[in-house]
Amino acid sequence: MVRFVRCNALLSLALDASGKGCRYVAKGDSDDDVLKDMSSHLESVHGVDPSGQKETILASTKTHGS
C-alpha cells in the first residue's frame, strides 16, 4: 500500500514553480516517508516552514492500494 497526500489539500490555491495550481503528490510506504517528502516540497517550492504542519499533513494523508 502507498500512503500519499496532495499539496492542494494542504495549501488551497497554492501555485507551483511554473505559476500553475500545485498538483504535487507526496508518496511513501509510511507516514514518515510522506511527511518527509511533503515537508521538503512545502519548504522548497512554497517557502512554507513545515515544522508546524506535521499534524495537518498526517490528517490529510490517505492510503491507496491493497
Distance bins in CASP14 RR format, pairs under 12 A and 6 or more apart:
PFRMAT RR
TARGET T0000
AUTHOR 0000-0000-0000
RMODE 2
METHOD distances of the structure
MODEL  1
1 27 0 0 0 0 0 1 0 0 0 0 0
1 28 0 0 0 0 1 0 0 0 0 0 0
1 29 1 0 0 1 0 0 0 0 0 0 0
1 30 0 0 0 0 1 0 0 0 0 0 0
1 31 0 0 0 0 0 1 0 0 0 0 0
1 33 0 0 0 0 0 1 0 0 0 0 0
1 34 0 0 0 0 0 1 0 0 0 0 0
1 61 0 0 0 0 0 1 0 0 0 0 0
1 62 0 0 0 0 0 1 0 0 0 0 0
1 63 1 0 1 0 0 0 0 0 0 0 0
1 64 1 0 0 1 0 0 0 0 0 0 0
1 65 1 0 1 0 0 0 0 0 0 0 0
1 66 1 0 0 1 0 0 0 0 0 0 0
2 25 0 0 0 0 1 0 0 0 0 0 0
2 26 0 0 0 0 0 1 0 0 0 0 0
2 27 1 0 1 0 0 0 0 0 0 0 0
2 28 1 0 1 0 0 0 0 0 0 0 0
2 29 1 0 0 1 0 0 0 0 0 0 0
2 30 0 0 0 0 0 1 0 0 0 0 0
2 31 0 0 0 0 0 1 0 0 0 0 0
2 33 0 0 0 0 1 0 0 0 0 0 0
2 34 0 0 0 0 1 0 0 0 0 0 0
2 37 0 0 0 0 0 1 0 0 0 0 0
2 61 0 0 0 0 0 1 0 0 0 0 0
2 62 0 0 0 0 1 0 0 0 0 0 0
2 63 1 0 0 1 0 0 0 0 0 0 0
2 64 1 0 1 0 0 0 0 0 0 0 0
2 65 1 0 0 1 0 0 0 0 0 0 0
2 66 0 0 0 0 0 1 0 0 0 0 0
3 25 0 0 0 0 0 1 0 0 0 0 0
3 26 0 0 0 0 1 0 0 0 0 0 0
3 27 1 0 0 1 0 0 0 0 0 0 0
3 28 1 0 1 0 0 0 0 0 0 0 0
3 29 1 0 0 1 0 0 0 0 0 0 0
3 30 1 0 0 1 0 0 0 0 0 0 0
3 31 1 0 0 1 0 0 0 0 0 0 0
3 32 0 0 0 0 1 0 0 0 0 0 0
3 33 1 0 0 1 0 0 0 0 0 0 0
3 34 1 0 1 0 0 0 0 0 0 0 0
3 35 0 0 0 0 1 0 0 0 0 0 0
3 36 0 0 0 0 0 1 0 0 0 0 0
3 37 0 0 0 0 1 0 0 0 0 0 0
3 38 0 0 0 0 0 1 0 0 0 0 0
3 57 0 0 0 0 0 1 0 0 0 0 0
3 58 0 0 0 0 1 0 0 0 0 0 0
3 60 0 0 0 0 0 1 0 0 0 0 0
3 61 1 0 1 0 0 0 0 0 0 0 0
3 62 1 0 0 1 0 0 0 0 0 0 0
3 63 1 0 1 0 0 0 0 0 0 0 0
3 64 0 0 0 0 1 0 0 0 0 0 0
3 65 0 0 0 0 0 1 0 0 0 0 0
4 24 0 0 0 0 0 1 0 0 0 0 0
4 25 1 0 1 0 0 0 0 0 0 0 0
4 26 1 0 0 1 0 0 0 0 0 0 0
4 27 1 0 1 0 0 0 0 0 0 0 0
4 28 1 0 0 1 0 0 0 0 0 0 0
4 29 0 0 0 0 0 1 0 0 0 0 0
4 30 0 0 0 0 0 1 0 0 0 0 0
4 31 0 0 0 0 0 1 0 0 0 0 0
4 33 0 0 0 0 1 0 0 0 0 0 0
4 34 1 0 0 1 0 0 0 0 0 0 0
4 35 0 0 0 0 0 1 0 0 0 0 0
4 37 0 0 0 0 1 0 0 0 0 0 0
4 38 0 0 0 0 1 0 0 0 0 0 0
4 57 0 0 0 0 0 1 0 0 0 0 0
4 60 0 0 0 0 1 0 0 0 0 0 0
4 61 1 0 0 1 0 0 0 0 0 0 0
4 62 1 0 0 1 0 0 0 0 0 0 0
4 63 1 0 0 1 0 0 0 0 0 0 0
4 64 1 0 0 1 0 0 0 0 0 0 0
4 65 0 0 0 0 0 1 0 0 0 0 0
5 11 0 0 0 0 0 1 0 0 0 0 0
5 24 0 0 0 0 1 0 0 0 0 0 0
5 25 1 0 0 1 0 0 0 0 0 0 0
5 26 1 0 1 0 0 0 0 0 0 0 0
5 27 0 0 0 0 1 0 0 0 0 0 0
5 28 0 0 0 0 1 0 0 0 0 0 0
5 31 0 0 0 0 1 0 0 0 0 0 0
5 33 0 0 0 0 0 1 0 0 0 0 0
5 34 1 0 1 0 0 0 0 0 0 0 0
5 35 0 0 0 0 1 0 0 0 0 0 0
5 36 0 0 0 0 0 1 0 0 0 0 0
5 37 0 0 0 0 1 0 0 0 0 0 0
5 38 1 0 1 0 0 0 0 0 0 0 0
5 39 0 0 0 0 0 1 0 0 0 0 0
5 41 0 0 0 0 1 0 0 0 0 0 0
5 42 0 0 0 0 0 1 0 0 0 0 0
5 50 0 0 0 0 0 1 0 0 0 0 0
5 53 0 0 0 0 0 1 0 0 0 0 0
5 54 0 0 0 0 0 1 0 0 0 0 0
5 56 0 0 0 0 1 0 0 0 0 0 0
5 57 1 0 1 0 0 0 0 0 0 0 0
5 58 0 0 0 0 1 0 0 0 0 0 0
5 59 0 0 0 0 1 0 0 0 0 0 0
5 60 1 0 1 0 0 0 0 0 0 0 0
5 61 1 0 1 0 0 0 0 0 0 0 0
5 62 1 0 0 1 0 0 0 0 0 0 0
5 63 0 0 0 0 0 1 0 0 0 0 0
5 64 0 0 0 0 0 1 0 0 0 0 0
6 12 0 0 0 0 0 1 0 0 0 0 0
6 14 0 0 0 0 0 1 0 0 0 0 0
6 21 0 0 0 0 0 1 0 0 0 0 0
6 22 0 0 0 0 1 0 0 0 0 0 0
6 23 1 0 0 1 0 0 0 0 0 0 0
6 24 1 0 0 1 0 0 0 0 0 0 0
6 25 1 0 1 0 0 0 0 0 0 0 0
6 26 0 0 0 0 1 0 0 0 0 0 0
6 27 0 0 0 0 0 1 0 0 0 0 0
6 34 0 0 0 0 0 1 0 0 0 0 0
6 37 0 0 0 0 0 1 0 0 0 0 0
6 38 0 0 0 0 1 0 0 0 0 0 0
6 41 0 0 0 0 0 1 0 0 0 0 0
6 57 0 0 0 0 0 1 0 0 0 0 0
6 60 1 0 0 1 0 0 0 0 0 0 0
6 61 0 0 0 0 1 0 0 0 0 0 0
6 62 0 0 0 0 1 0 0 0 0 0 0
6 64 0 0 0 0 0 1 0 0 0 0 0
7 13 0 0 0 0 0 1 0 0 0 0 0
7 14 1 0 0 1 0 0 0 0 0 0 0
7 15 0 0 0 0 0 1 0 0 0 0 0
7 16 0 0 0 0 1 0 0 0 0 0 0
7 17 0 0 0 0 0 1 0 0 0 0 0
7 20 0 0 0 0 0 1 0 0 0 0 0
7 21 0 0 0 0 1 0 0 0 0 0 0
7 22 1 0 1 0 0 0 0 0 0 0 0
7 23 1 0 0 1 0 0 0 0 0 0 0
7 24 1 0 1 0 0 0 0 0 0 0 0
7 25 1 0 0 1 0 0 0 0 0 0 0
7 26 1 0 0 1 0 0 0 0 0 0 0
7 27 0 0 0 0 0 1 0 0 0 0 0
7 34 0 0 0 0 0 1 0 0 0 0 0
7 37 0 0 0 0 0 1 0 0 0 0 0
7 38 1 0 0 1 0 0 0 0 0 0 0
7 39 0 0 0 0 0 1 0 0 0 0 0
7 40 0 0 0 0 0 1 0 0 0 0 0
7 41 1 0 0 1 0 0 0 0 0 0 0
7 42 1 0 0 1 0 0 0 0 0 0 0
7 43 0 0 0 0 0 1 0 0 0 0 0
7 44 0 0 0 0 0 1 0 0 0 0 0
7 45 0 0 0 0 1 0 0 0 0 0 0
7 46 1 0 0 1 0 0 0 0 0 0 0
7 48 0 0 0 0 1 0 0 0 0 0 0
7 50 0 0 0 0 0 1 0 0 0 0 0
7 53 0 0 0 0 0 1 0 0 0 0 0
7 56 0 0 0 0 0 1 0 0 0 0 0
7 57 0 0 0 0 1 0 0 0 0 0 0
7 60 0 0 0 0 1 0 0 0 0 0 0
8 14 1 0 0 1 0 0 0 0 0 0 0
8 15 0 0 0 0 0 1 0 0 0 0 0
8 16 0 0 0 0 1 0 0 0 0 0 0
8 20 0 0 0 0 0 1 0 0 0 0 0
8 21 1 0 0 1 0 0 0 0 0 0 0
8 22 1 0 1 0 0 0 0 0 0 0 0
8 23 1 0 0 1 0 0 0 0 0 0 0
8 24 0 0 0 0 1 0 0 0 0 0 0
8 25 0 0 0 0 1 0 0 0 0 0 0
8 26 0 0 0 0 0 1 0 0 0 0 0
8 38 0 0 0 0 0 1 0 0 0 0 0
8 41 0 0 0 0 0 1 0 0 0 0 0
8 46 0 0 0 0 0 1 0 0 0 0 0
8 60 0 0 0 0 0 1 0 0 0 0 0
9 22 0 0 0 0 0 1 0 0 0 0 0
9 23 0 0 0 0 0 1 0 0 0 0 0
9 24 0 0 0 0 0 1 0 0 0 0 0
9 25 0 0 0 0 1 0 0 0 0 0 0
9 26 0 0 0 0 0 1 0 0 0 0 0
9 34 0 0 0 0 0 1 0 0 0 0 0
9 38 0 0 0 0 1 0 0 0 0 0 0
9 53 0 0 0 0 0 1 0 0 0 0 0
9 56 0 0 0 0 1 0 0 0 0 0 0
9 57 0 0 0 0 1 0 0 0 0 0 0
9 58 0 0 0 0 0 1 0 0 0 0 0
9 59 0 0 0 0 1 0 0 0 0 0 0
9 60 1 0 1 0 0 0 0 0 0 0 0
9 61 0 0 0 0 1 0 0 0 0 0 0
9 62 0 0 0 0 1 0 0 0 0 0 0
10 22 0 0 0 0 1 0 0 0 0 0 0
10 24 0 0 0 0 1 0 0 0 0 0 0
10 25 0 0 0 0 0 1 0 0 0 0 0
10 26 0 0 0 0 1 0 0 0 0 0 0
10 34 0 0 0 0 0 1 0 0 0 0 0
10 35 0 0 0 0 0 1 0 0 0 0 0
10 38 1 0 0 1 0 0 0 0 0 0 0
10 39 0 0 0 0 0 1 0 0 0 0 0
10 41 0 0 0 0 1 0 0 0 0 0 0
10 42 1 0 0 1 0 0 0 0 0 0 0
10 45 0 0 0 0 0 1 0 0 0 0 0
10 46 0 0 0 0 1 0 0 0 0 0 0
10 48 0 0 0 0 1 0 0 0 0 0 0
10 50 0 0 0 0 1 0 0 0 0 0 0
10 52 0 0 0 0 0 1 0 0 0 0 0
10 53 1 0 0 1 0 0 0 0 0 0 0
10 54 0 0 0 0 0 1 0 0 0 0 0
10 55 0 0 0 0 0 1 0 0 0 0 0
10 56 1 0 0 1 0 0 0 0 0 0 0
10 57 1 0 0 1 0 0 0 0 0 0 0
10 58 0 0 0 0 0 1 0 0 0 0 0
10 59 0 0 0 0 1 0 0 0 0 0 0
10 60 1 0 1 0 0 0 0 0 0 0 0
10 61 0 0 0 0 0 1 0 0 0 0 0
11 21 0 0 0 0 1 0 0 0 0 0 0
11 22 1 0 0 1 0 0 0 0 0 0 0
11 23 0 0 0 0 0 1 0 0 0 0 0
11 24 0 0 0 0 1 0 0 0 0 0 0
11 38 0 0 0 0 0 1 0 0 0 0 0
11 41 0 0 0 0 1 0 0 0 0 0 0
11 42 1 0 0 1 0 0 0 0 0 0 0
11 45 0 0 0 0 1 0 0 0 0 0 0
11 46 1 0 0 1 0 0 0 0 0 0 0
11 47 0 0 0 0 0 1 0 0 0 0 0
11 48 1 0 0 1 0 0 0 0 0 0 0
11 50 0 0 0 0 0 1 0 0 0 0 0
11 53 0 0 0 0 1 0 0 0 0 0 0
11 56 0 0 0 0 1 0 0 0 0 0 0
11 57 0 0 0 0 0 1 0 0 0 0 0
11 60 0 0 0 0 0 1 0 0 0 0 0
12 21 0 0 0 0 0 1 0 0 0 0 0
12 22 0 0 0 0 1 0 0 0 0 0 0
12 46 0 0 0 0 0 1 0 0 0 0 0
12 60 0 0 0 0 0 1 0 0 0 0 0
13 19 0 0 0 0 0 1 0 0 0 0 0
13 20 0 0 0 0 0 1 0 0 0 0 0
13 21 1 0 0 1 0 0 0 0 0 0 0
13 22 0 0 0 0 1 0 0 0 0 0 0
13 46 0 0 0 0 0 1 0 0 0 0 0
14 20 0 0 0 0 0 1 0 0 0 0 0
14 21 1 0 0 1 0 0 0 0 0 0 0
14 22 1 0 1 0 0 0 0 0 0 0 0
14 23 0 0 0 0 1 0 0 0 0 0 0
14 24 0 0 0 0 1 0 0 0 0 0 0
14 41 0 0 0 0 0 1 0 0 0 0 0
14 42 0 0 0 0 1 0 0 0 0 0 0
14 45 0 0 0 0 1 0 0 0 0 0 0
14 46 1 0 1 0 0 0 0 0 0 0 0
14 47 0 0 0 0 0 1 0 0 0 0 0
14 48 0 0 0 0 1 0 0 0 0 0 0
15 21 1 0 1 0 0 0 0 0 0 0 0
15 22 1 0 0 1 0 0 0 0 0 0 0
15 23 0 0 0 0 0 1 0 0 0 0 0
15 24 0 0 0 0 0 1 0 0 0 0 0
15 45 0 0 0 0 1 0 0 0 0 0 0
15 46 0 0 0 0 1 0 0 0 0 0 0
15 47 0 0 0 0 0 1 0 0 0 0 0
16 22 1 0 1 0 0 0 0 0 0 0 0
16 23 1 0 0 1 0 0 0 0 0 0 0
16 24 1 0 0 1 0 0 0 0 0 0 0
16 25 0 0 0 0 0 1 0 0 0 0 0
16 41 0 0 0 0 1 0 0 0 0 0 0
16 42 0 0 0 0 0 1 0 0 0 0 0
16 44 0 0 0 0 0 1 0 0 0 0 0
16 45 1 0 0 1 0 0 0 0 0 0 0
16 46 0 0 0 0 1 0 0 0 0 0 0
17 23 0 0 0 0 0 1 0 0 0 0 0
17 24 0 0 0 0 1 0 0 0 0 0 0
17 41 0 0 0 0 0 1 0 0 0 0 0
17 44 0 0 0 0 1 0 0 0 0 0 0
17 45 1 0 1 0 0 0 0 0 0 0 0
17 46 0 0 0 0 1 0 0 0 0 0 0
17 47 0 0 0 0 0 1 0 0 0 0 0
18 24 0 0 0 0 0 1 0 0 0 0 0
18 45 0 0 0 0 0 1 0 0 0 0 0
19 45 0 0 0 0 0 1 0 0 0 0 0
19 46 0 0 0 0 0 1 0 0 0 0 0
20 45 0 0 0 0 0 1 0 0 0 0 0
21 45 0 0 0 0 0 1 0 0 0 0 0
21 46 0 0 0 0 0 1 0 0 0 0 0
22 38 0 0 0 0 0 1 0 0 0 0 0
22 41 0 0 0 0 1 0 0 0 0 0 0
22 42 0 0 0 0 1 0 0 0 0 0 0
22 45 1 0 0 1 0 0 0 0 0 0 0
22 46 1 0 0 1 0 0 0 0 0 0 0
22 47 0 0 0 0 0 1 0 0 0 0 0
22 48 0 0 0 0 0 1 0 0 0 0 0
23 41 0 0 0 0 0 1 0 0 0 0 0
23 45 0 0 0 0 0 1 0 0 0 0 0
24 34 0 0 0 0 0 1 0 0 0 0 0
24 37 0 0 0 0 1 0 0 0 0 0 0
24 38 0 0 0 0 1 0 0 0 0 0 0
24 40 0 0 0 0 0 1 0 0 0 0 0
24 41 1 0 1 0 0 0 0 0 0 0 0
24 42 0 0 0 0 1 0 0 0 0 0 0
24 44 0 0 0 0 0 1 0 0 0 0 0
24 45 1 0 0 1 0 0 0 0 0 0 0
24 46 0 0 0 0 1 0 0 0 0 0 0
25 34 0 0 0 0 1 0 0 0 0 0 0
25 37 0 0 0 0 1 0 0 0 0 0 0
25 38 0 0 0 0 1 0 0 0 0 0 0
25 41 0 0 0 0 1 0 0 0 0 0 0
25 60 0 0 0 0 0 1 0 0 0 0 0
25 61 0 0 0 0 0 1 0 0 0 0 0
25 62 0 0 0 0 0 1 0 0 0 0 0
25 64 0 0 0 0 0 1 0 0 0 0 0
26 32 0 0 0 0 0 1 0 0 0 0 0
26 33 0 0 0 0 1 0 0 0 0 0 0
26 34 1 0 1 0 0 0 0 0 0 0 0
26 35 0 0 0 0 1 0 0 0 0 0 0
26 36 0 0 0 0 1 0 0 0 0 0 0
26 37 1 1 0 0 0 0 0 0 0 0 0
26 38 1 1 0 0 0 0 0 0 0 0 0
26 39 0 0 0 0 1 0 0 0 0 0 0
26 40 0 0 0 0 1 0 0 0 0 0 0
26 41 1 0 0 1 0 0 0 0 0 0 0
26 42 0 0 0 0 1 0 0 0 0 0 0
26 45 0 0 0 0 0 1 0 0 0 0 0
26 50 0 0 0 0 0 1 0 0 0 0 0
26 53 0 0 0 0 0 1 0 0 0 0 0
26 57 0 0 0 0 1 0 0 0 0 0 0
26 58 0 0 0 0 0 1 0 0 0 0 0
26 60 0 0 0 0 0 1 0 0 0 0 0
26 61 0 0 0 0 1 0 0 0 0 0 0
26 62 0 0 0 0 0 1 0 0 0 0 0
27 33 1 0 0 1 0 0 0 0 0 0 0
27 34 1 0 0 1 0 0 0 0 0 0 0
27 35 0 0 0 0 0 1 0 0 0 0 0
27 36 0 0 0 0 0 1 0 0 0 0 0
27 37 1 0 0 1 0 0 0 0 0 0 0
27 38 0 0 0 0 1 0 0 0 0 0 0
27 41 0 0 0 0 0 1 0 0 0 0 0
27 61 0 0 0 0 1 0 0 0 0 0 0
27 62 0 0 0 0 0 1 0 0 0 0 0
27 63 0 0 0 0 0 1 0 0 0 0 0
27 64 0 0 0 0 1 0 0 0 0 0 0
27 65 0 0 0 0 0 1 0 0 0 0 0
28 34 1 0 1 0 0 0 0 0 0 0 0
28 35 0 0 0 0 1 0 0 0 0 0 0
28 36 0 0 0 0 1 0 0 0 0 0 0
28 37 1 0 0 1 0 0 0 0 0 0 0
28 38 0 0 0 0 1 0 0 0 0 0 0
28 61 0 0 0 0 1 0 0 0 0 0 0
28 62 0 0 0 0 0 1 0 0 0 0 0
28 63 0 0 0 0 0 1 0 0 0 0 0
28 64 0 0 0 0 0 1 0 0 0 0 0
29 36 0 0 0 0 0 1 0 0 0 0 0
29 37 0 0 0 0 0 1 0 0 0 0 0
29 63 0 0 0 0 0 1 0 0 0 0 0
29 64 0 0 0 0 0 1 0 0 0 0 0
29 65 0 0 0 0 0 1 0 0 0 0 0
30 36 0 0 0 0 1 0 0 0 0 0 0
30 37 0 0 0 0 0 1 0 0 0 0 0
30 58 0 0 0 0 0 1 0 0 0 0 0
30 61 0 0 0 0 1 0 0 0 0 0 0
30 63 0 0 0 0 0 1 0 0 0 0 0
31 37 0 0 0 0 0 1 0 0 0 0 0
31 38 0 0 0 0 0 1 0 0 0 0 0
31 39 0 0 0 0 0 1 0 0 0 0 0
31 54 0 0 0 0 1 0 0 0 0 0 0
31 55 0 0 0 0 0 1 0 0 0 0 0
31 57 0 0 0 0 1 0 0 0 0 0 0
31 58 1 0 1 0 0 0 0 0 0 0 0
31 59 0 0 0 0 0 1 0 0 0 0 0
31 60 0 0 0 0 0 1 0 0 0 0 0
31 61 1 0 0 1 0 0 0 0 0 0 0
31 62 0 0 0 0 0 1 0 0 0 0 0
31 63 0 0 0 0 1 0 0 0 0 0 0
32 38 0 0 0 0 0 1 0 0 0 0 0
32 39 0 0 0 0 0 1 0 0 0 0 0
32 54 0 0 0 0 0 1 0 0 0 0 0
32 57 0 0 0 0 0 1 0 0 0 0 0
32 58 0 0 0 0 1 0 0 0 0 0 0
32 61 0 0 0 0 0 1 0 0 0 0 0
33 39 0 0 0 0 0 1 0 0 0 0 0
33 40 0 0 0 0 0 1 0 0 0 0 0
33 57 0 0 0 0 0 1 0 0 0 0 0
33 58 0 0 0 0 0 1 0 0 0 0 0
33 61 0 0 0 0 0 1 0 0 0 0 0
34 40 0 0 0 0 0 1 0 0 0 0 0
34 41 0 0 0 0 0 1 0 0 0 0 0
34 50 0 0 0 0 0 1 0 0 0 0 0
34 53 0 0 0 0 0 1 0 0 0 0 0
34 54 0 0 0 0 0 1 0 0 0 0 0
34 57 1 0 0 1 0 0 0 0 0 0 0
34 58 0 0 0 0 1 0 0 0 0 0 0
34 59 0 0 0 0 0 1 0 0 0 0 0
34 60 0 0 0 0 1 0 0 0 0 0 0
34 61 1 0 1 0 0 0 0 0 0 0 0
34 62 0 0 0 0 1 0 0 0 0 0 0
34 63 0 0 0 0 0 1 0 0 0 0 0
34 64 0 0 0 0 0 1 0 0 0 0 0
35 41 0 0 0 0 0 1 0 0 0 0 0
35 42 0 0 0 0 0 1 0 0 0 0 0
35 50 0 0 0 0 1 0 0 0 0 0 0
35 51 0 0 0 0 0 1 0 0 0 0 0
35 52 0 0 0 0 0 1 0 0 0 0 0
35 53 0 0 0 0 1 0 0 0 0 0 0
35 54 1 0 0 1 0 0 0 0 0 0 0
35 55 0 0 0 0 0 1 0 0 0 0 0
35 56 0 0 0 0 0 1 0 0 0 0 0
35 57 1 0 1 0 0 0 0 0 0 0 0
35 58 1 0 0 1 0 0 0 0 0 0 0
35 59 0 0 0 0 0 1 0 0 0 0 0
35 60 0 0 0 0 0 1 0 0 0 0 0
35 61 1 0 0 1 0 0 0 0 0 0 0
36 42 0 0 0 0 0 1 0 0 0 0 0
36 43 0 0 0 0 0 1 0 0 0 0 0
36 50 0 0 0 0 1 0 0 0 0 0 0
36 54 0 0 0 0 0 1 0 0 0 0 0
36 57 0 0 0 0 1 0 0 0 0 0 0
36 58 0 0 0 0 0 1 0 0 0 0 0
37 43 0 0 0 0 0 1 0 0 0 0 0
37 44 0 0 0 0 0 1 0 0 0 0 0
37 45 0 0 0 0 0 1 0 0 0 0 0
37 50 0 0 0 0 0 1 0 0 0 0 0
37 57 0 0 0 0 1 0 0 0 0 0 0
37 61 0 0 0 0 0 1 0 0 0 0 0
38 44 0 0 0 0 0 1 0 0 0 0 0
38 45 0 0 0 0 0 1 0 0 0 0 0
38 46 0 0 0 0 0 1 0 0 0 0 0
38 48 0 0 0 0 0 1 0 0 0 0 0
38 50 1 0 0 1 0 0 0 0 0 0 0
38 53 1 0 0 1 0 0 0 0 0 0 0
38 54 0 0 0 0 1 0 0 0 0 0 0
38 56 0 0 0 0 1 0 0 0 0 0 0
38 57 1 0 1 0 0 0 0 0 0 0 0
38 58 0 0 0 0 1 0 0 0 0 0 0
38 60 0 0 0 0 1 0 0 0 0 0 0
38 61 0 0 0 0 1 0 0 0 0 0 0
39 45 0 0 0 0 0 1 0 0 0 0 0
39 46 0 0 0 0 0 1 0 0 0 0 0
39 47 0 0 0 0 0 1 0 0 0 0 0
39 48 0 0 0 0 1 0 0 0 0 0 0
39 49 0 0 0 0 1 0 0 0 0 0 0
39 50 1 1 0 0 0 0 0 0 0 0 0
39 51 0 0 0 0 1 0 0 0 0 0 0
39 52 0 0 0 0 1 0 0 0 0 0 0
39 53 1 0 0 1 0 0 0 0 0 0 0
39 54 0 0 0 0 1 0 0 0 0 0 0
39 56 0 0 0 0 0 1 0 0 0 0 0
39 57 1 0 0 1 0 0 0 0 0 0 0
39 58 0 0 0 0 0 1 0 0 0 0 0
40 46 0 0 0 0 0 1 0 0 0 0 0
40 47 0 0 0 0 0 1 0 0 0 0 0
40 48 0 0 0 0 0 1 0 0 0 0 0
40 50 1 0 0 1 0 0 0 0 0 0 0
40 53 0 0 0 0 0 1 0 0 0 0 0
40 57 0 0 0 0 0 1 0 0 0 0 0
41 47 0 0 0 0 1 0 0 0 0 0 0
41 48 0 0 0 0 1 0 0 0 0 0 0
41 50 0 0 0 0 1 0 0 0 0 0 0
41 53 0 0 0 0 0 1 0 0 0 0 0
41 57 0 0 0 0 0 1 0 0 0 0 0
42 48 1 0 1 0 0 0 0 0 0 0 0
42 49 0 0 0 0 1 0 0 0 0 0 0
42 50 1 0 1 0 0 0 0 0 0 0 0
42 51 0 0 0 0 0 1 0 0 0 0 0
42 52 0 0 0 0 0 1 0 0 0 0 0
42 53 1 0 0 1 0 0 0 0 0 0 0
42 54 0 0 0 0 0 1 0 0 0 0 0
42 56 0 0 0 0 0 1 0 0 0 0 0
42 57 0 0 0 0 1 0 0 0 0 0 0
43 49 1 0 0 1 0 0 0 0 0 0 0
43 50 1 0 1 0 0 0 0 0 0 0 0
43 51 0 0 0 0 1 0 0 0 0 0 0
43 52 0 0 0 0 0 1 0 0 0 0 0
43 53 0 0 0 0 1 0 0 0 0 0 0
44 50 0 0 0 0 0 1 0 0 0 0 0
46 53 0 0 0 0 0 1 0 0 0 0 0
47 53 0 0 0 0 0 1 0 0 0 0 0
48 56 0 0 0 0 0 1 0 0 0 0 0
48 57 0 0 0 0 0 1 0 0 0 0 0
50 56 0 0 0 0 1 0 0 0 0 0 0
50 57 1 0 0 1 0 0 0 0 0 0 0
50 58 0 0 0 0 0 1 0 0 0 0 0
51 57 0 0 0 0 0 1 0 0 0 0 0
52 58 0 0 0 0 0 1 0 0 0 0 0
53 59 0 0 0 0 0 1 0 0 0 0 0
53 60 0 0 0 0 1 0 0 0 0 0 0
53 61 0 0 0 0 0 1 0 0 0 0 0
54 60 0 0 0 0 0 1 0 0 0 0 0
54 61 0 0 0 0 0 1 0 0 0 0 0
55 61 0 0 0 0 0 1 0 0 0 0 0
END
